[in-house]
Amino acid sequence: MSTDAKARNEEIFRHVNEQIEAISQSITATDPTMEFLCECDNTACHGTIRATRAEYELVRAEPTHFIVLPEHVDPQIEHVVVSDERFLVVEKEGEAASDAEEHDPRETD
């Protein structure tokens, strides 16, 4: 799979998670976990991750960070920055990081 296709897959999952997070605004950040989509680059992945809104907000504070299932790390373009029993947070490197920053749905021009 091409790097562009992997990046688009991650962007789609991130946009869906942004919608989940937006809907959850009525839930306090410390309430029990919600389901978010795994933001890995595997187009066949349909995995979900249980995280609190606060945990997801910490991931999204950095546009190069993505929340993924533990076995879904792509060491060719990312490294693990946070390890939790429910999920990992990975940071994109190089071109993948630039692409994540450029297509961050929270960035405004």
LOSEFI-678171 format. One record per residue (C-alpha): z negated, y, x; residue number from 1; residue in three letters. Coordinates in nm, 4 decimals. Layout:
% LOSEFI-678171
ATOM        z        y        x seq type
ATOM        Z        Y        X NUM  ALA
...
***
This chain:
% LOSEFI-678171
ATOM        z        y        x seq type
ATOM   0.0000   0.0000   0.0000   1  MET
ATOM   0.0894   0.3427   0.1355   2  SER
ATOM  -0.1732   0.5952   0.2342   3  THR
ATOM  -0.0417   0.8315  -0.0352   4  ASP
ATOM  -0.0823   0.5654  -0.3048   5  ALA
ATOM  -0.4382   0.4934  -0.1897   6  LYS
ATOM  -0.5233   0.8635  -0.1947   7  ALA
ATOM  -0.3802   0.9078  -0.5463   8  ARG
ATOM  -0.5873   0.6110  -0.6658   9  ASN
ATOM  -0.9055   0.7663  -0.5288  10  GLU
ATOM  -0.8180   1.1001  -0.6888  11  GLU
ATOM  -0.7652   0.9375  -1.0298  12  ILE
ATOM  -1.1047   0.7654  -1.0154  13  PHE
ATOM  -1.2705   1.0863  -0.8988  14  ARG
ATOM  -1.1181   1.2820  -1.1893  15  HIS
ATOM  -1.2425   1.0210  -1.4371  16  VAL
ATOM  -1.5899   1.0378  -1.2830  17  ASN
ATOM  -1.5810   1.4152  -1.3114  18  GLU
ATOM  -1.5226   1.3739  -1.6854  19  GLN
ATOM  -1.8083   1.1225  -1.7107  20  ILE
ATOM  -2.0354   1.3644  -1.5254  21  GLU
ATOM  -1.9274   1.6565  -1.7448  22  ALA
ATOM  -2.0059   1.4618  -2.0614  23  ILE
ATOM  -2.3460   1.3727  -1.9199  24  SER
ATOM  -2.4586   1.7362  -1.8917  25  GLN
ATOM  -2.6972   1.6760  -2.1814  26  SER
ATOM  -2.8769   1.4139  -1.9715  27  ILE
ATOM  -3.1269   1.5389  -1.7159  28  THR
ATOM  -3.0356   1.4677  -1.3553  29  ALA
ATOM  -3.3342   1.2351  -1.3159  30  THR
ATOM  -3.2659   1.0220  -1.6235  31  ASP
ATOM  -3.1727   0.6569  -1.5867  32  PRO
ATOM  -2.8480   0.5555  -1.4280  33  THR
ATOM  -2.5049   0.5911  -1.5828  34  MET
ATOM  -2.1836   0.4035  -1.5034  35  GLU
ATOM  -1.9307   0.5663  -1.2729  36  PHE
ATOM  -1.6043   0.4171  -1.1497  37  LEU
ATOM  -1.5807   0.2914  -0.7940  38  CYS
ATOM  -1.3818   0.5594  -0.6070  39  GLU
ATOM  -1.2260   0.3193  -0.3564  40  CYS
ATOM  -0.8572   0.3167  -0.2636  41  ASP
ATOM  -0.7859  -0.0270  -0.4156  42  ASN
ATOM  -0.5584   0.0218  -0.7181  43  THR
ATOM  -0.6703  -0.3165  -0.8581  44  ALA
ATOM  -1.0391  -0.2169  -0.8553  45  CYS
ATOM  -1.2080  -0.1818  -1.1915  46  HIS
ATOM  -1.5616  -0.1836  -1.0523  47  GLY
ATOM  -1.8383   0.0331  -1.1843  48  THR
ATOM  -2.1411   0.1772  -1.0095  49  ILE
ATOM  -2.4767   0.2604  -1.1637  50  ARG
ATOM  -2.6019   0.5965  -1.0388  51  ALA
ATOM  -2.8052   0.8845  -1.1725  52  THR
ATOM  -2.6337   1.2149  -1.2332  53  ARG
ATOM  -2.8347   1.3582  -0.9430  54  ALA
ATOM  -2.7083   1.0851  -0.7085  55  GLU
ATOM  -2.3507   1.1513  -0.8146  56  TYR
ATOM  -2.3993   1.5255  -0.7648  57  GLU
ATOM  -2.5156   1.4604  -0.4067  58  LEU
ATOM  -2.1961   1.2646  -0.3411  59  VAL
ATOM  -1.9782   1.5356  -0.4945  60  ARG
ATOM  -2.1468   1.8109  -0.2935  61  ALA
ATOM  -1.9029   1.7158  -0.0155  62  GLU
ATOM  -1.5349   1.6898  -0.1135  63  PRO
ATOM  -1.4764   1.4259   0.1548  64  THR
ATOM  -1.7462   1.1938   0.0156  65  HIS
ATOM  -1.6710   0.9147  -0.2320  66  PHE
ATOM  -1.8970   0.6649  -0.4110  67  ILE
ATOM  -1.7839   0.3023  -0.3692  68  VAL
ATOM  -1.9057  -0.0525  -0.4130  69  LEU
ATOM  -2.0474  -0.2014  -0.0909  70  PRO
ATOM  -1.7510  -0.4310  -0.0261  71  GLU
ATOM  -1.4902  -0.1587  -0.0892  72  HIS
ATOM  -1.5050   0.0408   0.2345  73  VAL
ATOM  -1.1698   0.1030   0.4081  74  ASP
ATOM  -1.2695   0.1389   0.7769  75  PRO
ATOM  -0.9206   0.2652   0.8660  76  GLN
ATOM  -0.9798   0.5970   0.6868  77  ILE
ATOM  -1.3544   0.6286   0.6176  78  GLU
ATOM  -1.7050   0.5540   0.7389  79  HIS
ATOM  -2.0333   0.4952   0.5539  80  VAL
ATOM  -2.2717   0.7922   0.5403  81  VAL
ATOM  -2.5186   0.6615   0.2783  82  VAL
ATOM  -2.6119   0.3048   0.1974  83  SER
ATOM  -2.7956   0.2182  -0.1235  84  ASP
ATOM  -2.8539  -0.1215  -0.2836  85  GLU
ATOM  -2.6224  -0.0178  -0.5706  86  ARG
ATOM  -2.3476   0.1714  -0.3869  87  PHE
ATOM  -2.2245   0.3252  -0.0645  88  LEU
ATOM  -2.1135   0.6800   0.0022  89  VAL
ATOM  -1.8182   0.7002   0.2373  90  VAL
ATOM  -1.6759   0.9994   0.4179  91  GLU
ATOM  -1.3003   1.0246   0.4629  92  LYS
ATOM  -1.1631   1.0869   0.8111  93  GLU
ATOM  -0.8521   1.2605   0.9435  94  GLY
ATOM  -0.5621   1.2996   0.7017  95  GLU
ATOM  -0.7588   1.1258   0.4243  96  ALA
ATOM  -1.0334   1.3901   0.4580  97  ALA
ATOM  -0.7804   1.6733   0.4453  98  SER
ATOM  -0.6210   1.5203   0.1360  99  ASP
ATOM  -0.9610   1.4806  -0.0349 100  ALA
ATOM  -1.0455   1.8455   0.0310 101  GLU
ATOM  -0.7041   1.9637  -0.0889 102  GLU
ATOM  -0.7253   1.7673  -0.4152 103  HIS
ATOM  -1.0947   1.8173  -0.4902 104  ASP
ATOM  -1.1164   1.8827  -0.8675 105  PRO
ATOM  -1.4185   2.1085  -0.8145 106  ARG
ATOM  -1.2442   2.3439  -0.5746 107  GLU
ATOM  -1.1169   2.6690  -0.7164 108  THR
ATOM  -0.8603   2.8924  -0.5526 109  ASP
***
